Amino acid sequence: MTDKLALLGGQPVISNPIDFEGHDFGTDDIDAVSKVIQSGEIGLGPEVKAFENEYANRYGIKYGISVNSGTSALHTCVAAMNPSPGDEIITTAWTSGGSIIGLLFQNCVPIFADIDDSYCLDPLDVERKITPRTKAILVVNLMGNMADVRKLREIADRHNIFLIEDCCQSHFAEDNGIVAGSIADISGFSFGGKHLNLGGGGMVLTNNKALWERAILFRDAALPRDGGPAEGKPYANQFLAPNYKMNDIMAAMGRTQLKKVDGYVESKIKSAKKIIDGLSNIKEITPQKVRAGVTHTYWLLSFTIDTNALHCTATEYAEAVSAEGIPTTGPYLLTPKIGPLSKNPFLSKPDLYGESKFPLDYNRENQVNYNETKLPYGNQLMSRNVNFIMTPNYSDNYIEKVIEAHHKVINHYR
Ligand SMILES: Cc1ncc(COP(=O)(O)O)c(C=O)c1O
């Protein structure tokens, strides 16, 4: 290997990029799915119910409500609170659009608070953003990390508002024994390419019976079903609600994958720790902060680089590492060029409902204007952010190559 970057025509650390399988899809999955198809009952049936129970049990939570995506899971969380138009939900701008699309469809208004070194909501800024119209805090446990959920729980309780947890990227992360999704009033999960991957789908968890009642109806066009909270009512849509149902084919696979997911998570944590250890002597790299007692489950391995000390941007850095045969991405949500979410066209040039500004101007003197959103800490932090997707199958040899590629790129840009 030469010191010359592959980006500049040098020899890459890995000449033929390796395509790692993210998940173990085996005969157990195929058999489970085949059985459902052979049964002829492929809609919402016994597999969905069993998967909901098994998933909720893994979290020690009473109710599991399966849905067809993480986006619909978060929409269902918000709809379960039955908010009024213009209600505010405080959240982070460093997250998937899927975290907030549902709340906008539910006529709520996202209010963005800044983040801290965990890349998750800064509780101090969340508290500053609370107004009489705040209905909930929607915390996102980003990249497999945990936000300071205990502090946010305390703030939510003090202000008598809901706490929603978006755990799409953080299945089975923990904060001092509190598993992601279990401290909130209601939480949402995605199964679209995450630790538990069903090619789509999602789940809502709650211990709150009133929230469960509205959520389970919401995901099913608010139609009365046997065993559900509207049982016995005439077959009619009870309130405005979409069809977000999961089916038995997906749920059957969810059940087999649930048996294997611990293995994936363990392996990702082990690999991430080895990589972080191998980069620890690079002073220009600062990994995402993991608070004491937190188990980060590493959907992504994420860090910031010191762009003052290095003669490159985070985008250039990620491109250079990728050229070495290690696929790596630049700032999350393309911060500060296009992201975070507050800068995305759907919010910065809002035309949410035709030409109206609803709900951003509903019952307010001044319309909420996301061009004025100020998130100074997150902006400077995340414009220096670099990410590496974790899979369960990284070999020790590959991990060494990852570390070698970063050292090579750092040495060049120093
Ligand atoms: C934090 C977060 N929330 C919500 C979503 C939306 O999930 P889905 O893509 O399953 O709709 C995602 C998906 O990447 C996510 O990462």
The ligand as an SDF file (V2000), in Angstrom:
LIG
                    3D

 16 16  0  0  0  0  0  0  0  0999 V2000
  -34.9970    7.8600   13.1560 C   0  0  0  0  0  0  0  0  0  0  0  0
  -35.9440    7.3760   12.1080 C   0  0  0  0  0  0  0  0  0  0  0  0
  -37.2620    7.6270   12.2530 N   0  0  0  0  0  0  0  0  0  0  0  0
  -38.1600    7.2150   11.3400 C   0  0  0  0  0  0  0  0  0  0  0  0
  -37.7660    6.5020   10.2310 C   0  0  0  0  0  0  0  0  0  0  0  0
  -38.7930    6.0650    9.2240 C   0  0  0  0  0  0  0  0  0  0  0  0
  -38.8340    4.6720    9.1230 O   0  0  0  0  0  0  0  0  0  0  0  0
  -39.3460    3.9600    7.7660 P   0  0  0  0  0  0  0  0  0  0  0  0
  -38.2930    4.1870    6.7350 O   0  0  0  0  0  0  0  0  0  0  0  0
  -39.5150    2.5240    8.1410 O   0  0  0  0  0  0  0  0  0  0  0  0
  -40.6320    4.5980    7.4090 O   0  0  0  0  0  0  0  0  0  0  0  0
  -36.4240    6.2040   10.0390 C   0  0  0  0  0  0  0  0  0  0  0  0
  -35.9670    5.4700    8.8500 C   0  0  0  0  0  0  0  0  0  0  0  0
  -34.8300    5.4860    8.4630 O   0  0  0  0  0  0  0  0  0  0  0  0
  -35.4860    6.6570   11.0030 C   0  0  0  0  0  0  0  0  0  0  0  0
  -34.1830    6.4260   10.8560 O   0  0  0  0  0  0  0  0  0  0  0  0
  1  2  1  0
  2  3  1  0
  2 15  2  0
  3  4  2  0
  4  5  1  0
  5  6  1  0
  5 12  2  0
  6  7  1  0
  7  8  1  0
  8  9  2  0
  8 10  1  0
  8 11  1  0
 12 13  1  0
 12 15  1  0
 13 14  2  0
 15 16  1  0
M  END
$$$$
